[in-house]
Amino acid sequence: MDTLKKFELMQKIVRELEDLQHSQQAIIQKIGKIEVDNIELGDKKLEKDLPDMHQRVADNLDTIVGIMEYFAEKTQNFGNKNNVEALKEQQAIDQVTGH
């Protein structure tokens, strides 16, 4: 895999991790809304299980954020080390000139 393609794939993974982070945040919000609604309802099973679900999803979110931060930094360092901006410029020039 050439350097530019590798960098683009790394960027794609960072975006996918960001999407995963947003999805986990949405799940936490939904669980929280159910917990609030259940305060009025008082269902015992929901009272018992929802806090555990909330905690597991929050733990997953923490893991996702850690991985995303690590991989975003790794991607940036890879781009800097390999002068990806210059490679992109050269690729654009090659496309225009037909090389």
C-alpha positions in Angstrom: 0.0 0.0 0.0 1.5 3.3 -0.9 1.9 6.1 1.6 -1.0 8.3 0.5 -3.4 5.4 0.4 -2.3 4.3 3.9 -2.8 7.8 5.2 -6.3 8.1 3.6 -7.2 4.7 5.2 -6.0 5.9 8.6 -8.1 9.1 8.2 -11.1 6.9 7.4 -10.6 4.9 10.5 -10.4 8.0 12.6 -13.7 9.2 11.1 -15.3 5.8 11.8 -14.1 6.0 15.4 -15.6 9.4 15.7 -18.9 8.0 14.4 -18.7 5.2 16.9 -18.1 7.7 19.7 -21.2 9.7 18.6 -23.3 6.5 18.5 -22.2 5.5 22.0 -23.0 9.0 23.3 -26.5 8.7 21.8 -27.0 5.4 23.5 -26.0 6.8 26.8 -28.5 9.7 26.3 -31.3 7.2 25.4 -30.6 5.1 28.5 -30.6 8.2 30.6 -34.0 9.2 29.2 -35.4 5.8 30.0 -34.0 6.0 33.5 -35.7 9.4 34.0 -39.0 8.1 32.7 -38.7 5.1 34.9 -38.4 7.3 38.0 -42.1 8.0 37.5 -43.0 4.4 36.4 -41.0 2.6 39.0 -40.3 -0.7 37.1 -38.0 -2.8 39.3 -36.3 -4.6 36.4 -35.5 -1.3 34.7 -34.2 0.1 38.0 -32.0 -2.9 38.4 -30.6 -3.3 34.9 -30.4 0.2 33.4 -27.6 1.6 35.6 -25.5 -1.4 34.7 -26.2 -0.9 31.0 -25.4 2.8 31.4 -22.0 2.0 33.1 -21.0 -0.6 30.4 -21.8 1.8 27.6 -19.9 4.6 29.4 -16.9 2.3 29.8 -17.1 1.4 26.1 -17.2 5.1 25.3 -14.1 5.8 27.4 -12.3 3.0 25.5 -13.4 4.4 22.1 -12.3 7.9 23.0 -8.9 6.6 24.1 -8.4 4.6 20.9 -9.6 7.5 18.8 -7.2 10.0 20.4 -4.3 7.5 20.0 -5.1 6.7 16.4 -5.8 10.4 15.4 -2.4 11.3 16.8 -0.7 8.4 15.1 -2.4 9.4 11.8 -1.2 13.0 12.2 2.3 11.9 13.0 2.3 9.5 10.0 1.1 12.3 7.7 3.8 14.7 9.1 6.6 12.2 8.9 5.7 11.2 5.3 5.0 14.7 4.1 1.5 13.7 2.9 0.5 17.2 1.9 3.3 17.3 -0.6 2.3 13.8 -1.9 -1.3 15.1 -2.3 -0.1 18.1 -4.2 2.1 15.9 -6.5 -0.8 13.5 -7.1 -3.0 16.5 -8.1 -0.3 17.7 -10.5 0.1 14.3 -11.9 -3.7 14.0 -12.5 -3.7 17.3 -14.3 -0.7 16.6 -16.4 -1.7 13.0 -17.1 1.3 11.4 -15.5 
